[in-house]
Amino acid sequence: MAERLHARRARSNIPVTMGADELPATLRAALVGAIGERNLLTDPDLKASYEIDWTRRFHGRAAAVVRPATTAEVAAILRACSAAGRAVVPQGGNTGLVGGGVPRDGEVVLSTTRLTGPCSVDAAAGEIVVPAGTTLHQVQEAARDAGFDFGVDIGPRESCTIGGMIAANAGGVHVLRYGMMSEQLIGVEAVLADGSVIGRVPGLRKDNAGYHLAALLAGSEGTLGVVTRAHLRLTPAMPERAVALLGLDDVEAAVAVMRQVRPALPSLAALELILAEALDLVCRYAGVAAPLRGAHPVVLLIECAGQTSPREELLAALESAGGLVRESVAADDAAGVRRLWRYRDAAGEAINAAGVPHKLDVAVPLAAVPEFVARVRAAVAAAAPEARVAIWGHVGDGNLHVNILGLAPGDAPIDHDVLRLAVELGGTIAAEHGVGTQKTADLPLARSAGDLAAMRAIKAALDPRGILNPGVVVMR
Ligand SMILES: Cc1cc2nc3c(=O)[nH]c(=O)nc-3n(C[C@H](O)[C@H](O)[C@H](O)COP(=O)(O)OP(=O)(O)OC[C@H]3O[C@@H](n4cnc5c(N)ncnc54)[C@H](O)[C@@H]3O)c2cc1C
């Protein structure tokens, strides 16, 4: 029953022709003309992996999956789908966590995984141009080969695509140093619903000739256009790293340590929080011992990075926070750094292995993090005593991932309570994963009526027939 409610909510926002699982002959012919028979998938077995998300919480049936290899093919597909009034769901690596990249029912999934090609680095400018289907890992390799790095790093780096990361405005572990995906953009090329191509790639760092369309596409979650190419800034390589895991008594202590060490760490690259339930899940999943001897309610991961070893700087800063730290472990060799990061990196896989989680990605002001954690735990315990809560996140940005196990996939009231609480404490319902279909109904909690009207006006202007990812982000 709960499952059906969820499906109904998602479908209720969809204005264009939906529900038909088969493609009309004219649309089919147009799509075959655009990309060839081989890249139009209608066989249920071939479509299956495109129809369900990484958490297995969101799924639907696609009328077809199309796999263009060029911007011109994307344009031809969108022209054909626009003419037929058929909704299109852009999909990159399908690692999104809010249901925005999987079909609801009867849509055409436009997979960008064939939009690949050489990554072109301009070393003098410290920039790279890539097709949208390029994975984050491929960008990182190309950057490193040229002596650079890329500012955004997230766990599913081998699968997630640059187009998907722009569309989601991905954040990740290094936002406190380099910002989110929107801050890496120099230019973006995208195809609008009517098949017209917008944006400038390669672009220019300084180009105020009109609206910044790349910024508009960041975080648009496939609702305004299909990103086909990107021009991104690179960051200087910081090959020397030092990581410490600190065992702490409570979340208040984590915030106090951050207050203490932050000003003393110019090489700070990441500040991550792992609460005990999440650490326990990781240890069981990965079959590894806990990183610290004692059982601490809270673990704070601090990473510093530089061109020379930041080890001494990190250790000196930790000394200044000594009274709050119950126990710590540190590493500055590559294997040791990887080993300590694993306790944080594996959290998503670990919770997925334990069930189908409700994942709620929120941000609150740092000072409110302890109260938020305490009240989320209390709210879930009261509403669903059998549910388990595991919390971790990019606490340096006030960004927490609340994961709840033991709820039916469509059982949404607790999700809404958690999101409301984040807003009540001065935060937002969507920090870095986006709105997707998961939080569309909650958007008015976080955005004013004026903001929502402006978003709807932009959507209506760029996609008047509402064919691009209907039901995602804004309701019409
Ligand atoms: C284990 C794990 C850890 C994660 N950690 C983080 C994290 O730390 N920080 C973070 O921000 N995210 C994180 N994510 C979420 C996810 O990886 C990001 O949202 C990523 O940016 C999605 O990229 P993708 O190519 O997989 O996009 P998809 O999942 O395929 O799509 C995401 C959204 O973008 C749209 N889209 C995809 N490609 C395009 C395109 N070319 N043009 C227009 N729209 C498009 C889709 O319609 C959908 O709405 C994590 C996910 C997993 C599974």
The ligand as an ORCA input file, in Angstrom:
! r2SCAN-3c Opt
* xyz 0 1
  C      27.573      5.854     -2.453
  C      27.149      7.211     -2.917
  C      27.752      8.338     -2.379
  C      27.377      9.608     -2.810
  N      28.004     10.684     -2.281
  C      27.662     11.919     -2.686
  C      28.311     13.065     -2.139
  O      29.188     12.967     -1.291
  N      27.930     14.278     -2.590
  C      26.957     14.436     -3.548
  O      26.669     15.570     -3.922
  N      26.323     13.365     -4.069
  C      26.647     12.129     -3.663
  N      25.997     11.037     -4.186
  C      24.878     11.240     -5.125
  C      25.276     11.129     -6.609
  O      26.412     10.402     -6.807
  C      25.411     12.480     -7.238
  O      24.165     13.127     -7.204
  C      25.922     12.475     -8.688
  O      26.168     13.809     -8.996
  C      24.960     11.892     -9.696
  O      25.638     11.705    -10.944
  P      25.067     10.636    -11.986
  O      25.821     10.756    -13.247
  O      25.020      9.289    -11.381
  O      23.600     11.215    -12.203
  P      22.204     10.437    -12.206
  O      21.989      9.750    -10.917
  O      22.078      9.617    -13.414
  O      21.196     11.681    -12.312
  C      21.100     12.620    -11.262
  C      20.147     13.751    -11.715
  O      20.735     14.475    -12.793
  C      19.957     14.351    -13.998
  N      20.929     14.170    -15.073
  C      21.856     13.182    -15.214
  N      22.641     13.424    -16.281
  C      22.200     14.583    -16.832
  C      22.599     15.356    -17.951
  N      23.631     15.019    -18.714
  N      21.916     16.493    -18.217
  C      20.879     16.889    -17.453
  N      20.451     16.183    -16.384
  C      21.110     15.050    -16.076
  C      19.014     13.188    -13.766
  O      17.807     13.346    -14.472
  C      18.813     13.248    -12.249
  O      17.829     14.190    -11.938
  C      26.360      9.753     -3.784
  C      25.763      8.617     -4.327
  C      26.143      7.360     -3.904
  C      25.476      6.174     -4.517
*
